[in-house]
Amino acid sequence: MSLKIEVAELMEKPGVMFDVAEKVEYKRNLTNEEKEVFEISDAWAREIGKIGNDKDLEIAAFVNKGVNEEIYNAPDELLDSMLDRGSIGEFDDEEFVKTPKNTLEAHEAAKGGIVDRSYIDFTAIKPITKNRQIETDLSYVDLRKNGFKSIATLTTYAKEALQNALFYDVFSMIDNAIVGGEQLVTAGGKVPTQTAVDAFNLYLLDRDPAAVAVCLSKYAQALGRMSGRSQYMSDAMKDEFNRYGLVNFIDGVRIASISGAKKTGKGQLMLPDLRIFGCAGKIGALDMKGELHTYEDMDNSNEKVIIRVKDFTYSVAITNIENCNKMVLTN
């Protein structure tokens, strides 16, 4: 069986080559079957570096498939809990209706009487649409020297860069949408006061007992070190905090901590800094718009493969911002 046919067959199997790519990139152990996949993929990558030709654009196909499977088709527990996820056509327009508050008034009246009418506000909301793309290249020297690892690194990093950008955009929109009222809690310093935590949690738990707080890991650590916090922690929670320095729950609200080491390509943190966000149920919708397209050009003059990952487009509509709040810390 030719190398080309073997690679084509591997690409038909969902997730197989990307799983190997991710393990290779992060130096995890491969199973015997994965080692075979790696050997075939490695020979394929090195061959492209030798001849300067990828006739069927298989590098682009692999990158495109990897990102699609890991972002478009894979569940994301946190975003899925906050947003109704879906997909629409590339050229489709959409409009969302904000979930109305119950503003109908029950007046006291005589039988057969007439009272003032009250109304329900069905407000239409246009989503915010973002389009992201990546352009990069692989040198023939890298392909000959590092083989499949070169393609594995590019694919894994492309997936993470797009995923991180999506995550950052969603929380930036939430941050910008909360400007005051009960939803905005002032922490009172670098570490939240118990009063601030009480107000923050009460707002969330009044709306959903399964509410979650989302923050950078440094703030999850700070929550666990609040004065008097240990008396409310079980032995198991204390052991976990002593081991990892993070808390999973605080006064009934689950904590989703985001690593401060994870950043966008521009060096931005995954969440706006000095913020702890709360989410009590669904806040809106997130639709992937159209399909991802990955293009590939062989530049033999400069001995490199040019890769363009385009049309990573998504629409976000925040229809129920009242289901979110935020705590603002100070430096």
Residue frames as qw, qx, qy, qz and C-alpha x, y, z in Angstrom:
[[0.000, 0.888, 0.459, 0.000, 0.00, 0.00, 0.00],
 [0.412, 0.515, -0.039, 0.750, 1.41, 3.42, -0.95],
 [0.264, -0.199, -0.457, 0.826, 2.17, 6.05, 1.68],
 [0.227, -0.092, -0.167, -0.955, -0.37, 8.40, 0.06],
 [0.598, -0.310, -0.605, -0.425, -3.18, 5.86, 0.38],
 [0.539, -0.287, -0.672, 0.419, -2.26, 5.07, 4.00],
 [0.098, -0.114, -0.266, 0.952, -2.37, 8.75, 4.96],
 [0.396, -0.167, -0.357, -0.829, -5.70, 9.24, 3.15],
 [0.622, -0.329, -0.698, -0.130, -7.19, 6.29, 5.04],
 [0.407, -0.248, -0.566, 0.673, -5.96, 7.63, 8.38],
 [0.081, -0.010, 0.038, -0.996, -7.53, 11.04, 7.68],
 [0.501, -0.292, -0.562, -0.590, -10.88, 9.33, 7.19],
 [0.572, -0.377, -0.691, 0.231, -10.86, 8.09, 10.80],
 [0.230, -0.871, -0.130, -0.414, -12.34, 10.75, 13.14],
 [0.488, -0.835, 0.196, -0.160, -9.88, 12.19, 15.64],
 [0.955, -0.104, 0.026, 0.276, -7.14, 9.59, 15.11],
 [0.629, 0.398, -0.059, 0.665, -4.43, 11.76, 13.57],
 [0.122, -0.783, 0.099, -0.602, -5.24, 14.79, 15.72],
 [0.810, -0.577, 0.040, -0.091, -5.05, 12.70, 18.90],
 [0.870, 0.011, 0.020, 0.492, -1.60, 11.53, 17.82],
 [0.336, 0.649, -0.014, 0.682, -0.61, 15.10, 16.90],
 [0.414, -0.798, 0.070, -0.432, -1.62, 16.40, 20.33],
 [0.898, -0.416, 0.072, 0.123, 0.21, 13.59, 22.13],
 [0.755, 0.271, 0.018, 0.596, 3.33, 14.19, 20.03],
 [0.102, 0.760, -0.032, 0.641, 3.22, 17.94, 20.69],
 [0.479, -0.715, 0.232, -0.453, 2.81, 17.53, 24.45],
 [0.247, 0.461, -0.829, 0.197, 5.17, 14.55, 24.73],
 [0.748, -0.191, 0.406, -0.489, 2.57, 12.07, 25.96],
 [0.356, -0.205, 0.901, 0.136, 2.99, 8.32, 25.60],
 [0.591, 0.266, -0.397, -0.650, 1.65, 6.73, 22.43],
 [0.855, -0.025, 0.472, -0.214, -0.05, 3.35, 22.24],
 [0.509, -0.127, 0.729, 0.440, 1.31, 0.78, 19.79],
 [0.419, 0.655, 0.598, 0.193, -1.43, 1.66, 17.32],
 [0.041, 0.982, 0.059, -0.172, -0.68, 5.38, 17.69],
 [0.419, -0.574, 0.524, 0.469, 3.01, 4.71, 17.09],
 [0.510, 0.249, 0.712, 0.414, 2.10, 3.12, 13.77],
 [0.225, 0.895, 0.382, 0.053, -0.02, 6.15, 12.88],
 [0.223, -0.892, 0.198, 0.339, 2.87, 8.42, 13.81],
 [0.528, -0.273, 0.630, 0.500, 5.37, 6.47, 11.68],
 [0.434, 0.537, 0.628, 0.358, 3.15, 6.70, 8.60],
 [0.043, 0.971, 0.235, -0.015, 2.40, 10.40, 9.20],
 [0.413, -0.742, 0.309, 0.429, 6.05, 11.17, 9.88],
 [0.534, 0.006, 0.642, 0.549, 7.18, 9.58, 6.61],
 [0.284, 0.764, 0.529, 0.238, 4.46, 11.54, 4.77],
 [0.135, -0.973, -0.048, 0.182, 5.56, 14.88, 6.28],
 [0.479, -0.550, 0.465, 0.502, 9.25, 14.29, 5.58],
 [0.532, 0.301, 0.647, 0.455, 8.50, 13.35, 1.98],
 [0.183, 0.922, 0.325, 0.100, 6.73, 16.69, 1.41],
 [0.305, -0.879, 0.214, 0.297, 9.82, 18.47, 2.80],
 [0.580, -0.235, 0.602, 0.496, 12.05, 16.55, 0.39],
 [0.392, 0.360, 0.666, 0.522, 10.11, 17.06, -2.85],
 [0.041, 0.248, 0.059, -0.966, 8.41, 20.40, -2.13],
 [0.407, -0.094, -0.556, -0.719, 5.07, 19.10, -3.30],
 [0.265, 0.197, 0.816, -0.475, 1.78, 18.29, -1.57],
 [0.064, -0.128, -0.689, -0.710, -0.30, 17.66, -4.68],
 [0.341, -0.540, -0.712, -0.292, -3.60, 16.98, -2.92],
 [0.152, -0.582, 0.187, -0.776, -3.10, 19.68, -0.25],
 [0.713, -0.331, -0.617, 0.015, -3.22, 17.10, 2.53],
 [0.331, -0.053, -0.481, 0.810, -1.53, 19.35, 5.12],
 [0.285, -0.145, -0.010, -0.947, -4.37, 21.87, 4.72],
 [0.687, -0.252, -0.528, -0.430, -6.91, 19.05, 4.87],
 [0.615, -0.192, -0.664, 0.379, -5.38, 17.73, 8.09],
 [0.109, -0.007, -0.343, 0.933, -5.31, 21.15, 9.77],
 [0.443, -0.178, -0.224, -0.850, -8.88, 21.85, 8.70],
 [0.718, -0.248, -0.619, -0.198, -10.13, 18.48, 9.92],
 [0.497, -0.111, -0.626, 0.591, -8.31, 18.78, 13.25],
 [0.069, -0.029, 0.240, -0.968, -9.73, 22.21, 14.07],
 [0.569, -0.193, -0.386, -0.700, -13.23, 21.22, 12.94],
 [0.704, -0.230, -0.672, -0.003, -13.28, 18.10, 15.09],
 [0.471, -0.170, -0.558, 0.662, -11.86, 19.79, 18.16],
 [0.050, 0.150, 0.227, -0.961, -13.82, 23.06, 18.12],
 [0.477, -0.013, -0.332, -0.814, -16.84, 22.80, 15.83],
 [0.732, -0.121, -0.585, -0.328, -17.82, 19.26, 16.72],
 [0.502, -0.065, -0.731, 0.458, -16.48, 18.78, 20.27],
 [0.404, -0.810, -0.404, -0.130, -18.42, 19.79, 23.40],
 [0.266, 0.371, -0.388, 0.801, -17.14, 22.59, 25.63],
 [0.370, -0.485, -0.755, 0.242, -18.59, 22.09, 29.10],
 [0.170, -0.433, -0.309, 0.830, -18.31, 25.69, 30.24],
 [0.167, 0.155, -0.307, -0.924, -19.52, 27.49, 27.11],
 [0.331, -0.260, -0.819, -0.392, -22.22, 24.87, 26.57],
 [0.272, -0.503, -0.719, 0.395, -23.56, 25.55, 30.07],
 [0.067, -0.483, -0.164, 0.858, -23.77, 29.27, 29.33],
 [0.315, 0.435, -0.300, -0.789, -24.84, 29.46, 25.71],
 [0.821, 0.339, 0.421, -0.186, -27.16, 27.61, 23.36],
 [0.243, -0.465, 0.649, 0.551, -24.74, 26.30, 20.74],
 [0.728, 0.513, 0.437, -0.128, -25.58, 25.86, 17.09],
 [0.368, -0.203, 0.529, 0.737, -24.46, 26.48, 13.54],
 [0.482, 0.742, 0.280, -0.372, -25.81, 28.48, 10.61],
 [0.743, 0.490, 0.261, 0.374, -24.86, 28.98, 6.98],
 [0.529, -0.079, 0.049, 0.844, -22.01, 31.25, 5.97],
 [0.017, 0.232, 0.252, 0.939, -24.33, 33.88, 4.49],
 [0.352, -0.629, -0.682, -0.127, -27.27, 33.48, 6.87],
 [0.083, -0.434, 0.258, -0.859, -28.48, 36.39, 8.96],
 [0.469, -0.407, -0.777, 0.106, -30.08, 35.78, 12.31],
 [0.235, -0.518, 0.141, -0.811, -31.98, 37.61, 15.01],
 [0.367, -0.193, -0.850, 0.324, -32.69, 36.57, 18.58],
 [0.406, -0.688, -0.245, -0.549, -35.55, 37.48, 20.91],
 [0.043, 0.360, -0.657, 0.661, -34.57, 38.41, 24.42],
 [0.368, -0.391, -0.838, 0.096, -36.35, 36.25, 27.00],
 [0.186, -0.639, -0.105, -0.739, -38.94, 38.70, 28.34],
 [0.008, 0.036, -0.717, 0.696, -39.46, 39.53, 31.99],
 [0.170, -0.572, -0.795, -0.109, -42.91, 38.82, 33.36],
 [0.049, -0.017, -0.168, 0.984, -44.21, 42.38, 33.53],
 [0.369, -0.466, -0.608, -0.526, -47.90, 41.49, 33.43],
 [0.113, -0.181, 0.520, -0.827, -49.75, 43.08, 36.36],
 [0.299, -0.436, -0.844, -0.095, -52.62, 41.39, 38.21],
 [0.148, -0.292, 0.140, -0.935, -54.86, 44.28, 39.26],
 [0.102, 0.353, 0.820, -0.439, -57.59, 44.04, 41.85],
 [0.233, -0.024, -0.367, -0.900, -60.87, 44.72, 40.07],
 [0.623, 0.164, 0.440, -0.626, -64.64, 44.35, 40.23],
 [0.535, 0.186, 0.805, 0.177, -66.09, 41.45, 38.26],
 [0.457, 0.698, 0.502, 0.228, -66.54, 42.44, 34.65],
 [0.116, -0.924, 0.028, 0.362, -64.44, 45.55, 35.20],
 [0.690, 0.639, -0.072, 0.333, -61.61, 46.99, 33.07],
 [0.600, -0.689, 0.124, 0.387, -58.05, 47.54, 34.30],
 [0.144, 0.841, -0.419, -0.310, -54.91, 49.09, 32.87],
 [0.945, 0.306, -0.105, 0.051, -53.19, 46.90, 30.32],
 [0.429, -0.703, 0.517, 0.232, -49.64, 45.68, 30.93],
 [0.719, 0.623, -0.259, -0.165, -47.25, 44.50, 28.26],
 [0.854, -0.252, 0.332, 0.311, -44.51, 41.97, 27.56],
 [0.167, 0.854, -0.358, -0.339, -41.42, 43.33, 25.83],
 [0.907, 0.136, 0.332, 0.222, -40.24, 40.96, 23.08],
 [0.022, 0.886, -0.313, -0.342, -37.02, 42.74, 22.19],
 [0.904, 0.397, 0.010, 0.161, -35.14, 41.57, 19.12],
 [0.422, -0.765, 0.389, 0.292, -31.35, 41.38, 19.44],
 [0.716, 0.638, -0.285, 0.013, -28.80, 41.28, 16.64],
 [0.892, -0.330, 0.046, 0.306, -25.79, 39.10, 17.44],
 [0.052, -0.863, 0.438, 0.246, -22.19, 40.27, 17.41],
 [0.950, 0.294, 0.049, 0.093, -20.26, 38.43, 14.69],
 [0.284, -0.775, 0.510, 0.243, -16.52, 37.86, 14.81],
 [0.900, 0.423, -0.099, 0.037, -14.27, 36.38, 12.15],
 [0.473, -0.712, 0.488, 0.177, -10.83, 35.01, 12.97],
 [0.888, 0.441, -0.118, 0.059, -8.08, 33.69, 10.74],
 [0.621, -0.608, 0.401, 0.290, -4.51, 32.48, 11.01],
 [0.714, 0.664, -0.214, 0.049, -1.69, 32.69, 8.48],
 [0.546, -0.652, 0.514, 0.113, 1.58, 30.86, 9.02],
 [0.695, 0.543, -0.443, -0.158, 4.05, 28.63, 7.25],
 [0.884, -0.320, 0.326, 0.103, 6.09, 25.46, 7.55],
 [0.154, 0.749, -0.574, -0.293, 9.61, 25.38, 6.17],
 [0.885, 0.262, -0.367, -0.114, 10.74, 22.40, 4.11],
 [0.292, 0.457, -0.719, 0.435, 13.75, 22.19, 6.43],
 [0.465, -0.248, 0.551, -0.646, 11.42, 21.75, 9.45],
 [0.900, 0.124, -0.006, -0.417, 9.43, 19.08, 7.62],
 [0.745, 0.385, -0.532, 0.114, 12.59, 17.15, 6.75],
 [0.160, 0.408, -0.693, 0.573, 14.06, 17.58, 10.23],
 [0.317, -0.079, 0.646, -0.690, 11.01, 17.20, 12.50],
 [0.110, -0.184, -0.929, -0.301, 8.58, 15.39, 10.22],
 [0.308, -0.601, -0.670, -0.307, 5.03, 15.06, 11.51],
 [0.389, -0.526, -0.450, 0.608, 5.85, 16.98, 14.70],
 [0.102, -0.078, 0.160, 0.979, 5.99, 20.18, 12.61],
 [0.335, -0.333, -0.566, -0.675, 2.46, 19.63, 11.35],
 [0.499, -0.501, -0.688, 0.165, 1.31, 18.47, 14.80],
 [0.296, -0.346, -0.291, 0.841, 2.57, 21.68, 16.41],
 [0.100, -0.053, -0.300, -0.947, 0.94, 23.90, 13.78],
 [0.433, -0.394, -0.674, -0.451, -2.41, 22.10, 14.02],
 [0.492, -0.490, -0.625, 0.357, -2.50, 21.97, 17.82],
 [0.227, -0.296, -0.168, 0.912, -1.53, 25.63, 18.15],
 [0.182, -0.180, -0.441, -0.860, -4.03, 26.72, 15.47],
 [0.473, -0.500, -0.703, -0.180, -6.83, 24.90, 17.31],
 [0.453, -0.495, -0.480, 0.565, -5.82, 26.48, 20.63],
 [0.147, -0.097, 0.064, 0.982, -5.39, 29.99, 19.16],
 [0.307, -0.314, -0.510, -0.740, -8.89, 29.96, 17.66],
 [0.546, -0.507, -0.666, 0.032, -10.44, 28.37, 20.74],
 [0.409, -0.362, -0.355, 0.759, -8.76, 30.90, 23.03],
 [0.008, -0.060, -0.204, -0.977, -9.87, 33.82, 20.86],
 [0.430, -0.440, -0.621, -0.486, -13.48, 32.59, 20.94],
 [0.553, -0.502, -0.580, 0.325, -13.39, 32.20, 24.72],
 [0.303, -0.223, -0.155, 0.913, -11.83, 35.65, 25.20],
 [0.137, -0.228, -0.376, -0.888, -14.40, 37.31, 22.93],
 [0.481, -0.532, -0.657, -0.233, -17.37, 35.77, 24.77],
 [0.520, -0.555, -0.454, 0.463, -16.17, 36.93, 28.18],
 [0.216, -0.072, 0.049, 0.972, -15.18, 40.37, 26.89],
 [0.267, -0.408, -0.503, -0.713, -18.75, 40.80, 25.64],
 [0.559, -0.594, -0.576, 0.060, -20.09, 39.79, 29.05],
 [0.467, -0.318, -0.249, 0.787, -17.68, 42.19, 30.75],
 [0.047, 0.089, 0.217, 0.971, -18.78, 45.09, 28.53],
 [0.368, -0.472, -0.604, -0.526, -22.48, 44.29, 29.03],
 [0.562, -0.626, -0.498, 0.208, -22.38, 44.51, 32.84],
 [0.273, 0.538, -0.078, 0.794, -22.05, 48.15, 33.84],
 [0.160, -0.327, 0.414, -0.834, -23.77, 48.51, 37.21],
 [0.755, -0.297, -0.142, -0.566, -26.56, 47.56, 39.57],
 [0.821, -0.395, 0.362, -0.195, -26.69, 44.34, 41.57],
 [0.939, 0.317, -0.012, 0.131, -24.75, 42.58, 38.83],
 [0.470, 0.629, -0.347, 0.513, -21.62, 44.61, 39.53],
 [0.750, -0.644, -0.123, 0.094, -19.92, 43.73, 42.83],
 [0.224, 0.814, -0.431, 0.318, -16.82, 45.55, 44.06],
 [0.831, -0.069, -0.500, 0.235, -14.36, 43.19, 45.73],
 [0.453, -0.890, 0.019, -0.047, -12.75, 45.86, 47.87],
 [0.288, -0.754, 0.564, 0.176, -9.14, 44.99, 47.01],
 [0.276, 0.442, -0.814, -0.256, -6.91, 42.27, 45.57],
 [0.137, -0.123, -0.976, 0.114, -8.74, 39.65, 47.62],
 [0.387, -0.508, -0.453, -0.622, -12.56, 39.72, 47.84],
 [0.266, -0.242, 0.583, -0.728, -14.16, 40.53, 51.17],
 [0.103, 0.243, 0.955, -0.135, -16.72, 38.09, 52.60],
 [0.322, 0.578, 0.355, -0.660, -19.37, 40.78, 52.08],
 [0.340, 0.514, -0.466, -0.635, -18.50, 40.94, 48.37],
 [0.110, 0.091, -0.974, -0.176, -18.57, 37.14, 48.05],
 [0.218, 0.378, 0.792, -0.427, -21.94, 36.98, 49.83],
 [0.397, 0.609, 0.089, -0.681, -23.48, 39.55, 47.47],
 [0.263, 0.437, -0.707, -0.489, -21.93, 37.89, 44.41],
 [0.041, -0.016, -0.999, -0.017, -23.10, 34.39, 45.37],
 [0.303, 0.429, 0.641, -0.560, -26.58, 35.45, 46.50],
 [0.422, 0.533, -0.198, -0.706, -27.23, 37.05, 43.11],
 [0.316, 0.296, -0.832, -0.348, -26.26, 33.80, 41.34],
 [0.023, -0.095, -0.975, 0.199, -27.92, 31.27, 43.64],
 [0.397, 0.404, 0.405, -0.718, -31.20, 33.19, 43.59],
 [0.562, 0.509, -0.280, -0.589, -31.26, 32.44, 39.86],
 [0.853, 0.246, -0.443, -0.126, -29.73, 28.97, 39.60],
 [0.754, -0.583, 0.296, -0.061, -28.51, 26.56, 42.32],
 [0.888, 0.069, 0.254, 0.377, -26.04, 25.17, 39.77],
 [0.208, 0.973, -0.097, 0.004, -24.43, 28.58, 39.18],
 [0.851, -0.004, 0.020, 0.525, -20.73, 28.75, 38.32],
 [0.110, -0.940, 0.154, 0.285, -18.08, 31.42, 38.87],
 [0.830, 0.399, 0.078, 0.383, -15.35, 31.77, 36.23],
 [0.172, -0.957, 0.220, 0.077, -12.01, 33.35, 37.05],
 [0.509, 0.615, -0.570, 0.196, -8.29, 33.13, 36.49],
 [0.805, -0.179, -0.526, 0.210, -6.55, 30.58, 38.69],
 [0.311, 0.198, -0.429, 0.825, -4.82, 33.32, 40.72],
 [0.413, -0.318, 0.097, -0.848, -8.24, 34.54, 41.89],
 [0.854, -0.232, -0.407, -0.226, -9.45, 31.02, 42.66],
 [0.643, 0.025, -0.533, 0.549, -6.37, 30.73, 44.86],
 [0.009, -0.275, 0.276, -0.921, -7.13, 34.08, 46.49],
 [0.665, -0.359, -0.215, -0.619, -10.71, 32.96, 47.27],
 [0.849, -0.188, -0.484, 0.096, -9.35, 29.93, 49.13],
 [0.529, 0.023, -0.419, 0.737, -7.08, 32.13, 51.21],
 [0.252, -0.661, -0.124, -0.696, -9.73, 34.58, 52.37],
 [0.067, -0.302, 0.673, -0.672, -9.67, 35.18, 56.09],
 [0.550, -0.013, 0.582, -0.599, -11.76, 32.58, 57.93],
 [0.665, 0.297, -0.435, -0.529, -12.38, 30.57, 54.77],
 [0.294, 0.239, -0.924, 0.062, -10.95, 27.30, 56.13],
 [0.314, 0.035, 0.738, -0.596, -13.74, 26.89, 58.73],
 [0.699, 0.363, 0.144, -0.599, -16.26, 26.45, 55.89],
 [0.527, 0.478, -0.648, -0.270, -14.17, 23.88, 54.01],
 [0.974, -0.176, 0.029, -0.140, -14.50, 20.10, 54.37],
 [0.621, -0.521, 0.511, 0.286, -11.36, 18.05, 55.00],
 [0.710, 0.318, 0.512, 0.365, -11.41, 16.93, 51.36],
 [0.289, 0.920, 0.151, 0.215, -11.64, 20.55, 50.19],
 [0.342, -0.878, 0.318, 0.106, -8.76, 21.53, 52.49],
 [0.734, -0.205, 0.549, 0.343, -6.63, 18.67, 51.17],
 [0.599, 0.582, 0.412, 0.363, -7.31, 19.70, 47.58],
 [0.061, 0.992, -0.011, 0.111, -6.58, 23.34, 48.32],
 [0.521, -0.714, 0.424, 0.200, -3.30, 22.46, 50.08],
 [0.736, 0.019, 0.569, 0.368, -2.31, 20.27, 47.13],
 [0.464, 0.505, 0.481, 0.546, -3.32, 22.49, 44.19],
 [0.185, -0.230, -0.130, 0.947, -3.86, 25.91, 45.78],
 [0.273, -0.152, -0.417, -0.854, -7.32, 26.21, 44.19],
 [0.398, 0.165, 0.688, -0.584, -10.90, 25.93, 45.40],
 [0.016, 0.221, 0.856, 0.468, -13.67, 24.13, 43.50],
 [0.247, -0.719, -0.590, -0.271, -16.61, 25.60, 45.43],
 [0.160, 0.044, -0.404, 0.900, -17.19, 28.67, 47.50],
 [0.324, 0.217, 0.480, -0.786, -20.42, 28.96, 49.51],
 [0.617, 0.407, 0.626, -0.250, -22.31, 26.71, 47.08],
 [0.537, 0.790, -0.100, -0.278, -21.04, 28.21, 43.82],
 [0.903, 0.051, 0.248, 0.346, -18.79, 26.06, 41.65],
 [0.093, -0.832, 0.319, 0.445, -15.49, 27.65, 40.59],
 [0.848, 0.424, 0.189, 0.254, -14.18, 27.18, 37.04],
 [0.326, -0.792, 0.263, 0.445, -10.59, 28.38, 37.15],
 [0.728, 0.672, 0.024, 0.130, -8.79, 29.32, 33.95],
 [0.779, -0.221, 0.048, 0.585, -5.01, 29.03, 33.82],
 [0.011, -0.933, 0.067, 0.354, -3.16, 32.33, 33.74],
 [0.423, -0.374, 0.644, 0.516, -0.52, 30.63, 31.59],
 [0.431, 0.471, 0.703, 0.314, -3.02, 30.27, 28.75],
 [0.031, 0.628, 0.010, -0.778, -3.03, 33.36, 26.55],
 [0.663, 0.703, 0.230, -0.112, -4.17, 34.49, 23.14],
 [0.765, 0.331, 0.122, 0.538, -1.65, 34.99, 20.33],
 [0.134, 0.796, -0.046, 0.589, -1.42, 38.65, 21.34],
 [0.345, 0.154, -0.652, 0.658, -0.52, 37.70, 24.89],
 [0.483, -0.384, 0.060, -0.785, -3.96, 38.49, 26.32],
 [0.251, -0.076, 0.878, -0.400, -5.21, 36.43, 29.24],
 [0.074, -0.291, -0.902, -0.310, -8.12, 34.12, 28.51],
 [0.188, -0.793, -0.578, 0.038, -10.37, 36.33, 30.68],
 [0.065, 0.813, -0.066, 0.574, -10.33, 40.07, 31.24],
 [0.479, 0.064, -0.628, 0.610, -8.09, 40.62, 34.28],
 [0.059, -0.029, 0.479, -0.875, -9.26, 41.74, 37.72],
 [0.640, -0.063, -0.175, -0.745, -12.62, 40.05, 37.17],
 [0.185, 0.045, 0.970, -0.154, -14.57, 37.13, 38.59],
 [0.460, -0.013, -0.398, -0.793, -17.58, 36.32, 36.42],
 [0.393, 0.083, 0.823, -0.401, -20.70, 34.50, 37.56],
 [0.396, 0.046, -0.604, -0.690, -23.15, 32.63, 35.38],
 [0.422, 0.108, 0.745, -0.505, -26.56, 31.34, 36.50],
 [0.637, 0.484, 0.587, -0.123, -28.00, 29.42, 33.56],
 [0.556, 0.399, 0.464, 0.562, -28.10, 30.32, 29.88],
 [0.112, -0.640, -0.077, 0.756, -27.23, 33.86, 28.88],
 [0.423, 0.663, -0.201, -0.584, -27.71, 33.65, 25.12],
 [0.920, 0.310, 0.239, 0.010, -26.56, 31.84, 22.01],
 [0.187, -0.647, 0.592, 0.443, -23.34, 31.06, 20.19],
 [0.854, 0.441, 0.259, -0.095, -23.52, 29.94, 16.56],
 [0.449, -0.314, 0.575, 0.607, -20.63, 28.87, 14.39],
 [0.507, 0.712, 0.101, -0.474, -21.22, 30.52, 11.03],
 [0.655, 0.639, -0.364, -0.173, -20.38, 28.63, 7.88],
 [0.976, -0.073, -0.019, 0.206, -17.39, 26.31, 7.60],
 [0.410, -0.727, 0.389, 0.389, -13.70, 26.64, 8.31],
 [0.791, 0.605, -0.029, 0.090, -11.53, 26.84, 5.19],
 [0.552, -0.633, 0.394, 0.373, -7.82, 26.08, 5.17],
 [0.670, 0.737, -0.087, -0.017, -5.72, 26.96, 2.13],
 [0.739, -0.416, 0.371, 0.378, -2.23, 25.83, 1.25],
 [0.544, 0.820, -0.177, -0.032, 0.40, 27.19, -1.15],
 [0.871, -0.163, 0.132, 0.445, 3.77, 25.62, -1.88],
 [0.126, 0.970, -0.195, -0.071, 6.42, 28.33, -2.07],
 [0.938, 0.053, 0.039, 0.341, 9.37, 26.48, -3.55],
 [0.378, 0.737, -0.161, 0.536, 11.33, 29.71, -4.08],
 [0.217, -0.664, 0.436, -0.568, 11.46, 30.21, -0.30],
 [0.447, 0.079, -0.882, 0.125, 11.19, 26.51, 0.58],
 [0.181, 0.062, 0.676, -0.711, 8.07, 26.69, 2.69],
 [0.120, -0.491, -0.817, -0.277, 4.42, 25.70, 2.81],
 [0.159, -0.139, 0.165, -0.963, 2.09, 28.69, 3.39],
 [0.185, -0.425, -0.885, 0.045, -0.99, 27.82, 5.45],
 [0.219, -0.189, 0.043, -0.956, -4.04, 30.08, 5.78],
 [0.111, -0.402, -0.889, 0.192, -6.79, 29.06, 8.22],
 [0.135, -0.102, -0.120, -0.978, -9.78, 31.23, 7.34],
 [0.523, -0.305, -0.414, -0.680, -13.47, 31.80, 8.02],
 [0.354, -0.273, -0.794, 0.412, -13.52, 30.86, 11.70],
 [0.205, -0.330, -0.113, -0.915, -16.68, 32.90, 12.14],
 [0.270, -0.396, -0.841, 0.251, -19.06, 32.96, 15.09],
 [0.240, -0.561, -0.188, -0.770, -22.07, 34.97, 16.21],
 [0.289, -0.220, -0.748, 0.556, -22.74, 35.68, 19.88],
 [0.305, -0.575, -0.278, -0.707, -26.07, 37.03, 21.12],
 [0.169, -0.078, -0.735, 0.652, -26.37, 37.88, 24.80],
 [0.350, -0.481, -0.514, -0.618, -30.10, 37.79, 25.41],
 [0.677, -0.659, -0.306, -0.121, -30.14, 37.30, 29.19],
 [0.378, 0.508, -0.456, 0.626, -27.27, 39.29, 30.66],
 [0.534, -0.580, 0.219, -0.576, -29.23, 39.36, 33.95],
 [0.980, -0.179, -0.089, -0.024, -28.12, 35.74, 34.40],
 [0.728, 0.227, -0.255, 0.594, -24.54, 36.97, 34.75],
 [0.293, -0.956, 0.012, -0.001, -22.71, 39.12, 37.24],
 [0.695, 0.403, -0.304, 0.512, -19.13, 40.09, 37.86],
 [0.575, -0.764, -0.075, 0.283, -16.87, 41.00, 40.73],
 [0.466, 0.782, -0.164, 0.381, -14.25, 43.67, 40.11],
 [0.759, -0.460, -0.111, 0.447, -10.95, 43.48, 41.99],
 [0.141, 0.974, -0.166, 0.061, -8.31, 46.19, 42.28],
 [0.720, 0.383, -0.399, 0.418, -4.53, 46.03, 42.02]]
